[in-house]
Amino acid sequence: MARRTIEVLENLNLLGWDVLIYGRQRGWVTIGDLNRFATTYLNSDLNDHQLRAVAKLTSAEKLPAWEIDHLPAQLGPNPLSRDSATADYWRLAKLVELHTQDLDWDEKVTQLESLAAEFGFPKDMQGCSRYSVGTADPLDEMESVIAKLKNQLGPG
C-alpha cells in the first residue's frame, strides 16, 4: 500500500511549516495534516506568538479558511524564499511514494509522466517518460532522480 506524500515528507525529515504552506497552496495538505503537525509541534521551543498560532492550528477544523491559511505563515520562513527547494521536497516525496506503489509498468509510467507535468517538466525528469529519447527505462530514470534529489536535499 502506498504511503501518503505527507508521511513520506515526515519520514525524510523534510516537513516544516514552509513545506506545509507550499503544499496547502497547491491543495496537497489537508486541515487534518495541519492539525496533526501542529499537535506534534506544540512540544517545540516556541515564543508566545508562535504558541498561540500553533495552539489554534491544533483545532484547525474549527477555523475559517482565511485564518488557517494565515497562521502557518507566522511560524516558518517565507515559503517563497525557498520555493524551488520546497517544490523539490514535494517532488522527491511524490516520487518516493510512486516508487513504492505496486502498479504495472504502464500505470506507473503514466503516473510518473503526470508527476513530471505537475512540476513543470523538470530537466532532471526528461528521461521519465515512455516518449523520451534514449534507451533507459523511465522507472530506472525515476530511481536516478530520487537518488539525485536525496543527495541534493540531504534528507535524514
C-alpha positions as CSV (number, residue, x, y, z in Angstrom):
1,M,0.0,0.0,0.0
2,A,1.3,3.4,-0.9
3,R,2.2,5.9,1.8
4,R,0.7,9.3,1.7
5,T,3.1,12.0,0.5
6,I,2.9,13.9,3.8
7,E,4.1,10.8,5.6
8,V,7.0,10.4,3.1
9,L,8.0,14.0,3.9
10,E,7.9,13.3,7.6
11,N,10.0,10.1,7.1
12,L,12.6,12.0,5.1
13,N,12.7,14.8,7.8
14,L,11.6,17.4,5.2
15,L,8.4,18.5,6.8
16,G,8.2,22.0,8.2
17,W,5.8,25.0,8.1
18,D,7.2,26.3,4.8
19,V,6.7,22.8,3.2
20,L,3.2,22.6,4.6
21,I,2.3,26.1,3.4
22,Y,3.6,25.3,-0.1
23,G,1.5,22.1,-0.1
24,R,-1.5,23.8,1.3
25,Q,-1.4,26.4,-1.5
26,R,-1.5,23.5,-4.1
27,G,-4.2,21.5,-2.4
28,W,-1.9,18.7,-1.2
29,V,-2.2,19.4,2.5
30,T,-5.5,18.9,4.4
31,I,-6.7,20.6,7.5
32,G,-6.1,17.3,9.3
33,D,-2.5,17.4,8.2
34,L,-2.0,20.9,9.6
35,N,-3.8,19.8,12.8
36,R,-1.5,16.7,13.3
37,F,1.7,18.6,12.6
38,A,0.6,21.5,14.9
39,T,-0.1,19.0,17.7
40,T,3.3,17.5,17.5
41,Y,4.9,20.9,17.1
42,L,3.5,22.1,20.5
43,N,6.4,20.4,22.2
44,S,8.9,22.7,20.3
45,D,10.6,25.7,21.7
46,L,8.1,28.4,20.8
47,N,7.6,32.1,21.7
48,D,4.2,33.2,22.9
49,H,3.1,34.4,19.5
50,Q,4.1,31.1,17.9
51,L,2.5,29.1,20.6
52,R,-0.9,30.9,20.1
53,A,-0.7,30.2,16.4
54,V,0.2,26.5,16.8
55,A,-2.5,26.1,19.5
56,K,-5.1,27.5,17.1
57,L,-3.9,25.1,14.4
58,T,-4.4,22.1,16.7
59,S,-8.1,22.7,16.2
60,A,-7.9,23.9,12.6
61,E,-11.1,22.2,11.6
62,K,-13.0,24.9,13.6
63,L,-11.2,27.9,12.0
64,P,-12.3,29.8,8.9
65,A,-10.2,29.1,5.8
66,W,-8.5,32.5,5.7
67,E,-7.2,32.0,9.2
68,I,-6.0,28.5,8.5
69,D,-4.0,29.8,5.5
70,H,-2.7,32.8,7.5
71,L,-1.5,31.1,10.7
72,P,1.3,28.8,9.3
73,A,3.0,31.8,7.7
74,Q,3.6,33.1,11.2
75,L,5.5,30.0,12.2
76,G,8.1,29.4,9.5
77,P,10.3,31.1,6.9
78,N,8.6,32.7,3.9
79,P,7.9,29.7,1.6
80,L,8.8,31.9,-1.4
81,S,12.3,32.3,-0.2
82,R,12.9,28.6,-0.7
83,D,10.3,28.0,-3.4
84,S,12.4,25.7,-5.6
85,A,13.8,23.7,-2.7
86,T,10.4,23.3,-1.2
87,A,9.0,22.2,-4.6
88,D,11.8,19.7,-4.8
89,Y,10.9,18.4,-1.3
90,W,7.4,17.7,-2.6
91,R,8.7,16.2,-5.9
92,L,11.0,13.9,-4.0
93,A,8.2,12.7,-1.7
94,K,5.8,12.2,-4.5
95,L,8.4,10.2,-6.5
96,V,9.2,8.1,-3.4
97,E,5.5,7.4,-2.9
98,L,5.1,6.4,-6.5
99,H,8.1,4.2,-6.4
100,T,6.6,2.2,-3.5
101,Q,3.3,1.6,-5.2
102,D,2.6,-1.8,-6.6
103,L,1.4,-0.9,-10.1
104,D,2.1,-2.4,-13.5
105,W,4.7,-0.7,-15.7
106,D,2.3,1.2,-17.9
107,E,0.3,2.6,-15.0
108,K,3.4,3.6,-13.0
109,V,4.9,5.3,-16.0
110,T,1.7,7.1,-16.8
111,Q,1.6,8.4,-13.2
112,L,5.3,9.3,-13.5
113,E,4.6,11.3,-16.6
114,S,1.7,13.1,-14.9
115,L,4.0,13.9,-11.9
116,A,6.6,15.4,-14.3
117,A,3.9,17.6,-15.8
118,E,2.6,18.6,-12.4
119,F,6.1,20.0,-11.6
120,G,6.6,21.7,-15.0
121,F,8.7,19.0,-16.6
122,P,11.9,19.5,-14.6
123,K,15.1,18.9,-16.7
124,D,16.2,16.0,-14.5
125,M,13.0,14.2,-15.3
126,Q,13.3,14.3,-19.1
127,G,14.0,10.5,-19.1
128,C,11.0,9.7,-17.0
129,S,8.7,9.3,-20.0
130,R,8.0,6.5,-22.4
131,Y,8.4,9.1,-25.1
132,S,11.9,10.3,-24.1
133,V,14.8,9.8,-26.4
134,G,17.2,7.2,-25.1
135,T,17.4,3.6,-24.1
136,A,16.8,3.9,-20.3
137,D,13.6,2.6,-18.8
138,P,11.6,5.5,-17.3
139,L,11.3,3.7,-14.0
140,D,15.1,3.4,-13.8
141,E,15.3,7.1,-14.6
142,M,12.8,7.8,-11.7
143,E,15.1,5.9,-9.3
144,S,18.0,8.1,-10.5
145,V,16.0,11.3,-9.9
146,I,15.1,10.1,-6.4
147,A,18.8,9.4,-5.6
148,K,19.9,12.8,-7.0
149,L,17.2,14.6,-5.1
150,K,18.0,12.8,-1.8
151,N,21.7,13.6,-2.3
152,Q,20.9,17.3,-3.2
153,L,18.4,17.9,-0.4
154,G,20.1,15.9,2.2
155,P,17.0,14.3,3.9
156,G,17.6,12.5,7.1
